[in-house]
Amino acid sequence: MLNKINTGYGRVLLVPLAVWVFCLLPAVTALAYSDQTTTERILSENKAFIDFMDVCVTNFGEERKEQFKEVYRLHFNAEVAFLQSDYRGAFKRLYASQGKHVGLFAEMLRDAYLEGSKDILDSIAPEIIRSKNARAKLYLTLGYRDRAVGFNHYTIGTASNPKLYSYKIYKYVDSVKMSRRAKRYAFLALYESRTGEMKKKIFNHLFEMEREAGNPFYNRFLSKNGDAFLNELNREYYDYAPEEAGAEKVADDALGTEYDRESGGFQKKMERRVRFRGEKTVARYILTEEFEKAEDIIREHVDDFNFKIITATIEMLAAESGEPGGGIDYKKFLLHHTDNYVRFSKESALSTFSGTAKVEDFVDKGNPAGEKKLGEETAEPIKEEPAEAKK
């Protein structure tokens, strides 16, 4: 059997059908392979979307947990279908999962992030402006800028093709990230707008939190004020360890300062000396209100400094009744601050129901009717055509 091909130059070529079949076979094989790899890529991509949403739902979306559960159920069955080499069925479930995820993402983004960041910026703006602190005003400006950029991402994602679920979610993820950064700038502005006396309290509260966590840095200066603070500042390292200066070793009771007990004998002497000098330098900078210079040294001894200094700021503002707040509930900022650093404020929402997910084709053998367990609680499983029909 021959097929005619018009070459465009007035000639007609006759090509055997066998040649056409031979040319198409590699294309069919490549199509099957690309279907597997594409599904695997989308499966990984969707898993990242779910992990990202897990933090959002855990912190702000308790009432939307059922929606999130349905998104995960479809993703779970897509993974099962992929393991069964049913790439077409896996892709269908992934597409359905992302379709439900788009609606959930848009609601969370609009209510918890775009509106939340705007409320925080608007609430602290009056006291930032009153403080007349140039750096605080700059942070506030950057916060409003990032919030506007985040709203642009939300608008682009909402206005895009309704069938491009993955693209929409990517834009919503970008919007959440910009909203979080806007809130981080807002809290930095809140810190920078404080007076020098208030910043001293914030740093002391930071060191108190570190002491509770087992970090001995700066402990010997805590709860010391006035002359006691100055006397501690003027003491030398060998006043705590005279045996290292060549003097006769004395009893532990004579050296029994809080500093010496916490440093212990297991630490290297060099580390103790470096920490001792760092503590004295930080104490001088805090006394003279040179907080930026103190921060450079503190970061060497306090891990995750940015997160902890903002936490200390918010907690101190919530505790200080005399601070001009204009009716601001600073305690509510702690939840946003935790979310800004992609951390859970409580147990992960995903971990509470991920273990209860069932395969769609799973049948309860204890049920005499042989009904599927998920039939009553969830949507109908996606039906696949039988193999004979596909052929």
C-alpha positions, 0 to 999 in steps of 0.5 A: 500500500502506497501513500502519495506525498506532494513535494510542492514542485509538481512531483508526487512521491509514493511512500510505502505505508510500512515506512510511515509506521517505522517513522512513527514508532520512535515518536510513540515511544518518546511520548510514553517516556515524556509522559512519565517524566512530566508526571514525575516532575509535576508530582514533585512540584505539587508536593512542594506546593502542599508543604508550603501551604502546610505552614499557612494553614497551620498558622492561619487557616484552622477553618480551612483544614478540610479543604487542605485535606481534600487537596492532599487526598488527591495528591496522595492518590496521584502518588499511588497511581504513579507507583502503579505506572498509571501516569495518565491517572496520576496526572488527572489526580494532580490536576484535580488537586491543583484545581482545588489548591488554587481556590484555597491558596487565593483565600488564604493569600487574600485574607491572611497575608495581603490584608494581614500585612496591610493591617500591621503596616497601617497600625504601626505607621503613626508611631513610626512617623512620630518617632522621627527615626529615619531608618524606621521610616525607611523600613516602613516604606519598604514594607508598603512597597513589598506589600504592593508587589505582593498584591501585583502577583496576586492580581496576575495569578487571579487574571491568568488562564483559569486552566493554568493551575500551576502558574496561578499557584506559583504567582500566589507563592510569590505573593505570600513571600512578598507579604511576609517580607513586608511584615518583616520590614514592619517589625524591623521598623517597630524595633528601630523606632524604640528609644535607647532605654527601651532597646536596652530592655529588649537586649536584656530580654533577649539575653534572658531568653538565651539563658533559659535556653542554656547559652551562658553569654552575657549572663553575668551582666543580667539583673545588674544595674548602676554600680553593680553593672559598672563593677562587673564591667571593670572586673578582669578574666583572671578574677574568675580564674586566678589559677590561669594567671599563675596564682595558687588554685583556690577552692570552688566556693571562692570562684563560685560566680554564676559565670564560672559555674556555667562555663564549667571545666569542659570548655576550652580556655580560649573559648572562655576568654573570647566570650569574656572579652565579647561580653565586656565589649557588648556591655560597653556598647549597650551602656553607651547605646551603640546597639549596631556595634553590639549586634556584630558581636552578639551574632557570633554567640547568639544563633538566629539573632534576627528572629530572636531580637524581633521576638524580644521586641514584640514581647517587651512592647506587649509587656510595657503598658506605658509604651504608646501603642494606640490600642495595638495588640502586640501579642497578635504580631507574634503569630505573624512573626513566626509565620514570616520565618516559615515556622509552625506555631503549633502542630503541623496541620498536614501531620494531623491527617496525612496518616488517615489518607486511603487509596481510592480503590481500597475496600474494607473487607469487613464491610459485607457490601464491599463499599469503598471507605472513602465513598461517603467522605470524599468525592468520587474517585476518578474512573479510568477506562478499561484496558480493552476500551483504550485499545 
